Amino acid sequence: MDSEPETLNHAVRQAEAQRRQLDQFSSSTSSEFQETLLSAIKNYEEALRLTAQLHLFSSNETVDDISDGDLKYLHLDYYLAELILKRTGNDRKNVLLQAQRHYECFLRLLDSYRILSKSDEKLLETYTEDPKTFSTTAIASGPNRRTAKIARFKREKELKATLEVQQKRRLAQFIMAHIKQEKRQFATQIEFEEDVALRNLEIEELTLHVHKTFDALDSIAQELQILDMAPPAPSTLPGSQEDSRRRNDHADGYSERLDGPLTQLSGRHGPILDASGKPLRPFTLLDKRTQFQQGVFRPDHSLPTMTIDEYLEEERRRGGIIEGGGAQSGVREEVDEDDMDKADEATMKARAWDEFKEANPRGSGNTINRG
């Protein structure tokens, strides 16, 4: 048993050193960052295992029963949850659930020692009722939500400022303690003041971590709701329906897959299936929900599907363009004298026009309104 505390301290020191080392990396997605992160997570998990094995904390105790050296172990679940959230990978939902579980263990441990304030106890009750819809502003409604968020932000700034003052004060006391110890004056009183300052510093840091924990649980709940609404990813595991489709491909190139390779693409337009039901080009079946998702970030106007020249050519083919007019419309077409049919047609047209003018002289229109 004598080696167990030293093993616990070693695991915690290693984990804290690696946690601080993460701040030196420029990218959280680099392989070096993730390797250091994974090592820190393993050390924190080992520290939690050892604290449970040593029975450092009990539900029958109060915060006054915890020794000054053991107060730092109350932060283990909080630091572990923070590190887990920094992990990258495809299984984001599992990462969120793991972090959520350690945040919850951190809060329940502090609650058992009556360290939480009255407002934090109410937030913990709200979270326990429904973790999926938890929000730090759940009690407030309407405009009060914004006021509540501003109040929490100000409270966090105050806690950070208080913690910084406590750290500077403890550093100053530590320096003075060593100076006075060298002079051999008031050694007992110095040690007592230093222990009190260290204990107050740990309590202030726990209060700040509680505040950050509730904000993190709020963000986790919102992200989990978004992930639950996302469509399921296609399965590519062996033995899945996708894998069986690939094995059912025929030698003649026919496949049951609707999303065939681009080399089989026969144009964007035209029929999808032939007379026998064989797909001629790739297509995708979409439900209403998917169509709505694809239509979110799109222009609010219809984009052109052809060039201006193509449009004019199509209109000319349909007869929608009247050609002629302008200065050329006054030029009479010369009739070929050798073409008797054209000559007779022009003669009959001129004779019909003369007869019309004789039957309808100028000014013989509507005469009712003349004076």
C-alpha positions in Angstrom: 0.0 0.0 0.0 2.9 2.4 0.5 3.7 2.4 -3.2 0.1 3.2 -4.2 0.1 6.9 -3.3 3.5 7.4 -5.1 2.0 5.6 -8.2 -1.1 7.9 -8.0 1.0 11.0 -7.7 3.2 9.9 -10.6 0.2 9.3 -12.9 -1.3 12.7 -12.0 2.0 14.5 -12.6 2.5 12.8 -15.9 -1.1 13.6 -17.0 -0.8 17.3 -16.0 2.5 17.7 -17.7 1.1 16.2 -20.9 -2.0 18.3 -20.6 0.1 21.5 -20.4 2.3 20.2 -23.3 -0.8 20.2 -25.6 -0.8 24.1 -25.5 2.5 24.1 -27.4 1.1 22.4 -30.5 0.0 24.6 -33.3 -2.7 22.2 -34.6 -5.0 20.0 -32.6 -5.4 17.6 -35.6 -1.7 16.7 -36.0 -0.5 13.2 -35.2 1.9 14.4 -32.5 -1.0 16.3 -30.7 -3.3 13.3 -30.8 -0.6 10.9 -29.5 0.2 13.2 -26.6 -3.5 13.7 -26.0 -4.1 9.9 -25.9 -1.3 9.4 -23.5 -2.6 12.1 -21.2 -6.1 10.5 -21.3 -4.6 7.1 -20.3 -2.8 8.7 -17.4 -5.9 10.4 -16.1 -7.9 7.2 -16.4 -5.2 5.4 -14.5 -5.3 8.1 -11.8 -9.1 7.7 -11.5 -8.7 4.0 -11.2 -6.2 4.4 -8.4 -8.4 6.9 -6.5 -11.2 4.4 -6.6 -8.9 1.6 -5.5 -7.6 3.7 -2.5 -11.1 4.9 -1.5 -9.9 8.5 -1.3 -13.4 9.9 -1.4 -16.5 8.8 0.4 -20.2 9.9 0.4 -20.1 10.0 4.2 -17.5 12.8 4.3 -17.5 16.5 3.9 -15.1 18.8 2.2 -13.4 19.5 5.5 -12.5 15.8 5.8 -10.4 15.9 2.6 -6.8 16.6 3.2 -5.1 19.5 1.5 -3.0 17.1 -0.7 -6.1 15.2 -1.9 -8.1 18.2 -3.0 -6.4 18.2 -6.4 -7.8 14.7 -7.2 -11.3 16.2 -7.3 -10.4 17.7 -10.7 -9.6 14.5 -12.4 -12.9 13.8 -14.1 -13.1 17.4 -15.2 -9.7 17.4 -16.9 -10.4 14.0 -18.5 -13.6 15.2 -20.0 -11.9 18.3 -21.4 -9.2 16.1 -23.0 -11.7 13.7 -24.5 -13.5 16.5 -26.3 -10.3 17.3 -28.1 -10.1 13.9 -29.7 -10.7 13.7 -33.5 -12.3 10.9 -35.5 -15.5 9.8 -37.2 -17.3 8.7 -34.0 -18.0 12.2 -32.7 -21.2 11.1 -30.8 -19.2 8.5 -28.8 -16.7 11.2 -27.9 -19.4 13.5 -26.7 -21.1 10.8 -24.6 -17.8 9.9 -22.9 -17.0 13.5 -22.0 -20.6 14.0 -20.8 -20.3 11.0 -18.5 -17.0 12.3 -16.9 -18.5 15.8 -16.5 -21.4 14.3 -14.7 -19.2 12.3 -12.4 -17.3 15.5 -11.6 -20.5 17.3 -10.6 -21.9 14.5 -8.6 -18.6 14.1 -6.6 -18.6 17.8 -5.7 -22.3 17.6 -4.9 -21.7 14.7 -2.4 -19.2 17.0 -0.6 -21.6 20.0 -0.6 -19.2 22.1 -2.7 -21.8 23.2 -5.2 -23.6 26.5 -4.7 -27.4 26.7 -4.5 -27.7 27.8 -8.1 -25.3 25.0 -9.3 -27.4 22.5 -7.4 -30.5 23.6 -9.3 -28.6 23.4 -12.6 -27.6 19.8 -11.7 -31.2 18.9 -10.9 -32.2 20.4 -14.3 -29.5 18.4 -16.0 -30.5 15.1 -14.2 -34.1 15.5 -15.4 -33.2 15.5 -19.1 -29.5 15.6 -20.1 -30.5 15.6 -23.8 -32.3 19.0 -23.6 -30.1 20.6 -20.9 -29.4 24.3 -21.1 -27.8 26.7 -18.7 -30.7 29.1 -19.5 -33.5 26.5 -19.3 -35.1 28.2 -16.4 -35.2 31.6 -18.2 -37.4 32.3 -21.1 -37.5 34.8 -24.0 -35.3 37.9 -23.4 -34.2 36.5 -20.1 -32.1 33.9 -21.8 -29.8 36.5 -23.1 -29.6 38.2 -19.7 -28.8 34.8 -18.1 -26.0 34.1 -20.6 -24.5 37.5 -20.0 -24.7 37.0 -16.2 -22.9 33.6 -16.6 -20.2 35.2 -18.7 -19.6 37.9 -16.1 -19.6 35.3 -13.3 -16.9 33.3 -15.2 -14.8 36.5 -15.6 -15.1 37.2 -11.9 -14.1 33.6 -11.0 -11.0 33.8 -13.3 -10.0 37.2 -11.8 -10.4 35.8 -8.3 -8.4 32.7 -9.1 -5.6 34.8 -10.6 -5.5 37.0 -7.5 -5.4 33.9 -5.3 -2.5 32.4 -7.3 -0.5 35.6 -7.1 -1.2 35.9 -3.4 -0.1 32.2 -2.8 3.1 32.8 -4.8 3.9 35.9 -2.6 3.2 33.9 0.6 5.4 31.1 -0.7 8.3 33.5 -1.2 7.8 35.1 2.2 7.6 31.7 3.8 10.9 30.7 2.6 12.5 34.0 3.6 11.1 33.7 7.1 12.0 30.0 7.4 15.6 30.9 6.7 15.4 33.3 9.6 13.7 30.6 11.7 10.8 32.9 12.8 7.1 32.0 13.1 7.6 28.7 11.1 4.4 27.1 12.4 2.3 30.2 11.6 3.7 30.4 8.1 2.9 26.8 7.3 -0.6 27.2 8.5 -1.2 30.3 6.4 0.3 28.6 3.4 -2.0 25.6 3.8 -5.1 27.8 4.1 -4.1 29.7 1.0 -3.6 26.5 -0.9 -6.9 25.1 0.2 -8.8 28.3 -0.8 -7.1 28.3 -4.2 -8.2 24.7 -4.8 -11.8 25.6 -3.8 -11.9 28.6 -6.1 -10.5 26.5 -9.0 -13.2 23.9 -8.4 -15.9 26.6 -8.5 -14.5 27.8 -11.9 -14.5 24.3 -13.2 -18.1 23.7 -12.1 -19.1 26.8 -14.1 -17.2 25.6 -17.2 -18.7 22.1 -16.8 -22.3 23.3 -17.1 -21.4 25.4 -20.2 -19.8 22.3 -21.7 -22.8 20.1 -20.9 -25.0 22.8 -22.6 -22.8 22.6 -25.8 -22.7 18.8 -25.7 -26.5 18.6 -25.5 -26.9 20.9 -28.5 -24.3 19.0 -30.6 -25.9 15.7 -29.8 -29.3 17.0 -31.0 -27.7 18.0 -34.3 -26.0 14.6 -34.7 -29.3 12.8 -34.0 -31.0 14.8 -36.9 -28.2 14.0 -39.3 -28.9 11.2 -41.9 -27.1 7.9 -41.2 -23.8 7.4 -42.9 -23.7 4.6 -45.6 -22.3 1.4 -44.4 -19.2 -0.1 -46.1 -18.5 -2.9 -43.6 -18.0 -6.4 -44.9 -21.2 -8.4 -45.0 -23.3 -5.3 -45.4 -25.9 -4.7 -48.0 -23.5 -2.5 -49.9 -20.9 -5.3 -50.0 -23.5 -7.8 -51.2 -24.4 -5.5 -54.1 -20.8 -5.4 -55.2 -20.6 -9.2 -55.3 -23.8 -9.3 -57.4 -22.2 -7.4 -60.3 -22.5 -9.3 -63.6 -19.7 -9.9 -66.1 -21.5 -8.0 -68.8 -21.1 -4.7 -66.8 -24.7 -4.7 -65.4 -24.8 -3.9 -61.7 -27.6 -3.4 -59.2 -25.8 -0.3 -58.0 -27.5 2.9 -59.1 -24.4 5.0 -58.5 -22.1 3.4 -61.1 -18.7 4.7 -62.1 -18.5 8.0 -64.1 -17.1 6.1 -67.1 -20.6 4.7 -67.6 -22.2 8.1 -67.6 -24.2 8.6 -70.8 -25.0 12.3 -70.4 -26.9 14.3 -67.9 -30.1 14.2 -69.9 -32.1 11.4 -71.4 -34.0 8.4 -69.9 -32.7 6.9 -66.7 -33.8 3.3 -67.6 -34.0 1.5 -70.9 -36.9 -0.6 -72.1 -35.7 -3.6 -70.1 -35.3 -1.7 -66.9 -31.5 -1.4 -67.0 -30.1 1.9 -65.6 -28.5 4.0 -68.4 -26.9 6.5 -66.1 -26.3 7.1 -62.3 -29.1 8.6 -60.3 -30.0 9.0 -56.6 -33.3 8.5 -54.9 -33.9 11.4 -52.4 -36.5 11.8 -49.8 -38.1 15.2 -49.0 -35.8 15.8 -46.0 -32.7 15.3 -48.1 -34.0 17.6 -50.8 -34.7 20.3 -48.2 -31.2 19.9 -46.8 -29.6 20.3 -50.3 -31.8 23.4 -51.0 -30.6 25.4 -47.9 -27.4 26.9 -49.3 -28.5 27.7 -52.8 -29.1 30.9 -54.8 -32.7 32.3 -54.5 -32.9 32.5 -58.3 -32.8 29.9 -61.0 -29.3 29.5 -62.5 -29.1 29.3 -66.4 -28.8 25.8 -67.9 -27.7 27.0 -71.4 -25.8 29.8 -73.0 -27.5 32.7 -74.8 -26.5 31.3 -78.2 -28.1 28.0 -77.4 -31.2 29.7 -76.2 -31.6 31.8 -79.4 -30.9 28.7 -81.6 -33.7 26.8 -79.7 -36.1 29.7 -80.1 -35.3 30.0 -83.8 -36.0 26.3 -84.2 -39.3 26.6 -82.4 -40.3 29.7 -84.6 -40.3 32.1 -81.7 -38.1 34.6 -83.4 -39.4 37.0 -86.1 -36.6 37.8 -88.5 -36.5 40.9 -90.7 -37.4 44.5 -90.1 -35.1 47.4 -90.0 -33.7 49.1 -93.1 -33.7 45.9 -95.1 -37.5 45.6 -94.8 -37.9 48.5 -97.3 -35.9 46.8 -100.0 -38.2 45.0 -102.4 -37.2 41.5 -103.4 -36.4 41.3 -107.1 -38.5 38.8 -108.9 -36.8 36.5 -111.3 -38.4 37.1 -114.8 -37.7 33.5 -115.8 -39.6 32.2 -112.8 -43.2 32.4 -114.2 -44.8 31.1 -110.9 -43.2 33.8 -108.9 -44.1 36.4 -111.5 -47.8 35.3 -111.5 -47.9 35.3 -107.7 -46.5 38.9 -107.6 -49.0 40.0 -110.3 -52.0 38.5 -108.4 -50.9 40.0 -105.1 -50.6 43.5 -106.7 -54.0 43.1 -108.4 -55.6 42.1 -105.1 -54.1 45.1 -103.4 -55.4 47.5 -106.1 -58.9 46.1 -105.8 -58.8 46.5 -102.0 -57.8 50.2 -102.4 -60.6 50.8 -104.9 -63.2 49.2 -102.5 -61.9 51.0 -99.5 -60.8 54.6 -100.4 -58.8 56.6 -97.9 -61.0 58.2 -95.3 -63.9 55.9 -95.8 -63.6 54.3 -92.4 -65.6 55.2 -89.2 -67.5 58.4 -90.0 -69.9 58.4 -87.1 -68.0 60.7 -84.9 -67.2 63.3 -87.6 -68.6 66.8 -87.1 
